[in-house]
């Protein structure tokens, strides 16, 4: 049982690290699209790692089924929400940082 606890602790720590790095990415990245990408990718891997660590701590009963349903729900909704958010921003006309720089250079060259 000791090995199972060690693996569980490692998964939980790794999941916490990915969750924290995604939160830091929200503040450090320069534009909306890189922030959404940072949050969605790290959120997905953090869910897998944390739920995996929690699954190893259960005695494979109803709690295991609940954790699996929560993980399935999060794995379906989180990427979908991130995609919808980025697509709506794109549809609303929000340019990425690279596109904004290209537009600025074109305006400087023409003006």
C-alpha positions in Angstrom: 0.0 0.0 0.0 3.0 2.3 0.5 3.8 2.3 -3.2 0.2 3.2 -4.1 0.3 6.2 -1.6 3.6 7.4 -3.1 2.3 7.2 -6.7 -0.9 9.0 -5.6 1.0 11.7 -3.9 3.2 12.2 -6.9 0.2 12.5 -9.2 -1.5 15.0 -6.9 1.6 17.1 -6.6 2.1 17.0 -10.4 -1.5 18.0 -10.9 -1.2 20.9 -8.5 2.0 22.0 -10.4 0.2 22.0 -13.7 -2.8 23.8 -12.2 -0.5 26.5 -10.7 1.5 26.9 -13.9 -1.8 27.4 -15.8 -2.8 30.1 -13.4 0.6 31.8 -13.7 0.2 31.6 -17.5 -3.0 33.6 -17.3 -1.0 36.5 -15.8 2.2 36.2 -17.8 1.2 35.6 -21.4 0.7 38.7 -23.5 -2.6 38.2 -25.4 -6.0 36.6 -25.0 -5.4 33.6 -27.2 -2.2 32.4 -25.5 -3.9 32.9 -22.1 -6.8 30.7 -23.1 -4.4 28.1 -24.5 -2.4 28.1 -21.3 -5.5 27.7 -19.1 -7.1 25.0 -21.3 -4.1 22.7 -21.8 -2.9 22.8 -18.2 -6.4 22.5 -16.9 -6.9 19.3 -18.8 -3.7 17.6 -17.7 -4.2 18.8 -14.1 -7.6 17.2 -14.0 -6.2 13.9 -15.3 -3.4 13.9 -12.8 -5.4 15.0 -9.7 -8.3 12.7 -10.4 -5.8 9.9 -11.0 -4.2 10.5 -7.7 -7.6 10.6 -6.0 -8.7 7.4 -7.7 -5.7 5.6 -6.2 -6.8 6.7 -2.8 -10.3 5.3 -3.0 -11.2 1.7 -2.2 -12.8 1.2 -5.7 -16.4 1.7 -4.6 -19.1 4.3 -5.4 -16.5 7.1 -4.8 -14.5 5.7 -7.7 -17.5 5.9 -10.0 -18.2 9.5 -8.8 -14.6 10.5 -9.5 -14.7 9.0 -12.9 -17.9 10.8 -13.8 -16.5 14.1 -12.6 -13.3 13.5 -14.6 -15.3 12.6 -17.7 -17.5 15.7 -17.3 -14.5 18.0 -16.9 -12.6 16.4 -19.8 -15.6 17.0 -22.1 -16.6 20.5 -20.9 -13.3 22.2 -20.3 -11.8 21.9 -23.8 -15.2 22.7 -25.3 -15.6 25.8 -23.3 -12.1 27.0 -24.1 -12.8 26.4 -27.8 -16.1 28.3 -27.7 -14.4 31.2 -25.8 -11.6 31.5 -28.3 -14.0 31.1 -31.3 -16.3 33.8 -30.0 -13.4 36.2 -29.4 -12.2 35.5 -33.0 -15.7 36.0 -34.3 -16.0 39.3 -32.3 -12.9 40.6 -34.1 -10.3 40.2 -31.4 -6.9 40.0 -33.2 -4.0 38.0 -31.9 -0.8 39.8 -30.8 1.0 38.8 -34.1 -1.9 40.1 -36.2 -2.0 43.4 -34.3 1.8 43.8 -34.8 1.4 43.1 -38.6 -1.4 45.7 -38.8 0.7 48.2 -36.9 3.6 47.7 -39.3 1.3 48.1 -42.3 -0.1 51.3 -40.9 3.5 52.6 -40.3 4.6 51.7 -43.8 1.6 53.3 -45.5 1.5 56.4 -43.3 
